[in-house]
Amino acid sequence: MEKSVLVAGAGISGIGAARLLLEKKEAVILYDGNEQLDENTIKGHFDINSNITVVLGQLTKEVVDTVKYCVISPGIPLDTPFVQLLEENHIPIWSEVELAYQMGNGTVVAITGTNGKTTTTALVGEIVTGFVGENNTFVIGNIGTPYTEKALEMKKDSIVVAEISSFQLETIIDFHPKVSAILNITPDHLNRHKTMEIYAQTKEKITKNQTGDDVCVLNYDDKVLREFGKTLSCNVIYFSSTHKLEEGFYLDGDKIVWSHNKQIIEIINVNELNIVGQCNYENAMAAVAMTLSLNIPLEIVQKAMKNFKAVEHRIEYVATIDGVTYYNDSKGTNPDAAIQAVKAMKGKTVLIAGGYDKESEYDLWIQAFDNKIKKLLLMGQTKEKIKACAEKYGFTETIFVNDMEEAVTVASKLAESGESVLLSPACASWGMFKNYEERGRMFKELVHKLEIKEK
């Protein structure tokens, strides 16, 4: 009997993986543990004659016996009972990134890290597009478009720019980027990875199959990554915003420079960029290092950098209303990302934060307020925890709000001309919103409503 491929998870990643497998004439079992889902709605994502079976609720041994391997969606932890059942029956488990890599073509450039992935991926994508054209550039992965959705469109001369999360890296096998980058490693997703050591090791898997012909770009200022670089067999390029490197990219005042073969080459003045904050200058350095490693001419790199606009939801300028500037940093889903957003603010700021509890610690974030945060408006599951942490450091200017609408209304009344309102939650969006995109777009819609009232 012909065996099927089991796709676990009926969300965007699972649907994309199932479609790709069906295109390759595989029989697919699409499984989701949520038995409340509607089978017909799920099947509606596929052609009516597709060779697909939907299984909801509990996965049985009888189903497992018909499976040759499983493609697991990144949102599913590996310690769930059905994964243990697969392992007991020696069923290989692939990430959807692994599936797409096996099916696709082209040169792969892959970016991971706790923060800055989306901005760096988008910037690398813009530079690559300027070099090989839009039809030969694929910007995919955690940035929004599943790798599996585009894999069959990729040609040998395509360049694939992939944002890769730790969840996706857990189950790679042969995934092999020509150029990789790990931007930073700070506490995040510890509710899933349990320890910082396991989290770091998972991120470092992006280099697992790289050889001496490949390149890995690392943040020199991150001690874990600096040491990790010494263990790699591929070529390592460092970047730094605090050290002048003998070899690598660094920030020299307002200039990004490249120290290479005892020469200093000026890349760009950060004032020519449309992105703000030290975190974004680090993202820019990583993007330059990666694209020059692909032998893209410097003038193409510089032109793309000057044209690049901030990624949606990442310290994104929204509007200036009655002298108050509003920024959307909904992608600041952990304390370290939120620290970078606070640092990027120029003056007094009303900060909107809080959300789903990923078991993060908020001490360093609160300490980074540095007399800059005028009021802290808190919502969601973490509001009590954050307030208690703030008070521990003498910060008492906190207000609880019930939802985003109340947060924006209160913030607009508190902020004065010359000040800012910043949405940078330091928490995931789950529980109140479907994802950080929905949270950020709601914030922007509410701000634009204020703008209409002012007019």
Secondary structure by P-SEA (a helix, b strand, c coil): cbbbbbbccccaaaaaaaaaaaaabbbbbbbbcccccccccccccccccccbbbbcccccaaaaaaccccccccccccccaaaaaaaaabbbbbcaaaaaaaacccbbbbbbcccaaaaaaaaaaaaaaaaccccccccccccccccccccccccccbbbbbbcccccccccccccccbbbbcccccccccccccaaaaaaaaacccccccccbbbbbccccaaaaaaaaacccbbbbbbccccccbbbbbcccccccccccbbbbcccccccccccaaaaaaaaaaaaaaaaacccaaaaaaaaaaccccccccccccccccbbbbbccccccaaaaaaaaaaccccccccccccccccccaaaaaaccccccbbbbbccaaaaaaaaaaaacccbbbbbccaaaaaaaaaaacccccccccccccccccccccaaaaaaaaaaaaaaaaaaac
